[in-house]
Amino acid sequence: MKTKEYWEGWYKGLSKAFLEVPVIKQLVLAESDKTDKELKLGQIEAKFKLDIIMNSGHVVQEDQPKALANILRFSVKFSNISHKADSKEVIKSLARGEVSTVHI
C-alpha cells in the first residue's frame, strides 16, 4: 500500500505504447474484461494476437503453465518473420486458423 500513489503512473499510456510497437505482437491475459478501450480497438484492428487463459489468476504462467506454453508457440513459430511482414495479415490468418497459409 506504500506505493499506491504511483500505481496509476505505472500503467498510464502502456496500452498505447504496446500498440505502437511496430512488430508482430501477442497479448496473453487471464480475462478479457480487464482490457481498456485502446486494447479492444487494437484487437479489432488486428494489431496483435490476443489469447485468453481461462481458470487463471493474475500470474498465468504459474496458474496454467501448460496452457501458456501451448499458446506461446506463436512466438516461436514467427520469431524469425521479416520485419517487413504485414503483421495485420499474419495475425488475421492466425485468427482464422490459417497458420500454414501465411506467406511472408
C-alpha positions in Angstrom: 0.0 0.0 0.0 3.0 2.3 0.4 3.3 2.6 -3.4 -0.4 3.1 -4.1 0.1 6.8 -5.1 2.3 5.6 -8.0 0.1 2.8 -9.4 -1.7 4.9 -12.0 1.5 6.3 -13.4 3.0 2.8 -13.9 0.2 1.9 -16.3 -0.7 5.2 -17.9 0.0 5.1 -21.6 1.0 1.4 -21.5 -1.7 0.2 -23.9 -0.8 2.9 -26.4 2.9 2.2 -26.2 2.2 -1.6 -26.7 0.0 -0.9 -29.8 2.6 1.4 -31.3 5.5 -1.0 -31.3 6.0 -1.9 -35.0 6.3 -5.7 -34.6 4.0 -8.7 -34.5 2.6 -8.8 -31.0 0.8 -11.3 -28.8 -1.1 -10.5 -25.6 -1.8 -13.2 -23.1 -4.4 -12.4 -20.4 -6.4 -14.3 -17.8 -9.5 -12.3 -18.6 -10.6 -10.2 -21.5 -12.9 -7.9 -19.5 -10.0 -6.1 -18.0 -8.8 -4.6 -21.3 -9.2 -0.9 -21.9 -10.7 0.8 -24.9 -7.4 1.1 -26.7 -6.7 -2.6 -26.5 -10.2 -3.5 -27.5 -9.9 -1.3 -30.6 -6.4 -2.6 -31.3 -7.7 -6.2 -31.2 -10.5 -5.4 -33.6 -7.9 -3.7 -35.9 -5.7 -6.9 -35.7 -2.8 -5.0 -34.2 -2.0 -8.0 -32.0 -3.0 -11.6 -31.3 -5.0 -12.0 -28.1 -5.0 -15.2 -26.1 -7.1 -15.7 -23.0 -6.1 -18.4 -20.5 -9.2 -19.4 -18.6 -9.2 -20.6 -15.0 -6.2 -18.5 -14.2 -5.5 -15.7 -11.9 -3.1 -12.8 -12.1 0.0 -15.0 -12.6 -1.0 -17.0 -15.7 2.5 -18.6 -16.1 2.2 -20.2 -12.7 -1.5 -21.0 -12.7 -1.7 -22.5 -16.2 1.9 -23.2 -17.4 0.9 -25.9 -20.0 -1.7 -23.6 -21.5 0.7 -20.7 -21.7 3.4 -23.0 -23.3 0.9 -24.1 -25.9 -0.2 -20.6 -27.0 3.4 -19.2 -27.0 4.1 -21.5 -29.9 3.0 -18.4 -31.9 6.1 -16.6 -30.7 8.4 -19.4 -31.5 6.9 -20.1 -35.0 7.0 -16.5 -36.0 10.1 -15.2 -34.2 12.1 -15.2 -37.5 9.5 -13.4 -39.6 10.9 -10.5 -41.5 10.3 -7.0 -40.0 8.8 -6.1 -43.4 5.9 -8.6 -42.9 2.4 -7.2 -42.8 1.7 -8.1 -39.2 -2.0 -7.4 -39.5 -2.3 -10.0 -42.3 -0.3 -12.5 -40.3 -2.5 -12.0 -37.2 -5.7 -12.2 -39.2 -4.5 -15.5 -40.8 -3.7 -16.9 -37.4 -7.1 -15.9 -36.0 -8.7 -17.8 -38.9 -6.6 -20.8 -38.2 -4.6 -20.5 -41.4 -1.2 -20.7 -39.9 0.1 -22.9 -42.8 -1.1 -20.3 -45.4 0.7 -17.3 -44.0 3.1 -16.1 -46.7 5.8 -13.5 -45.9 
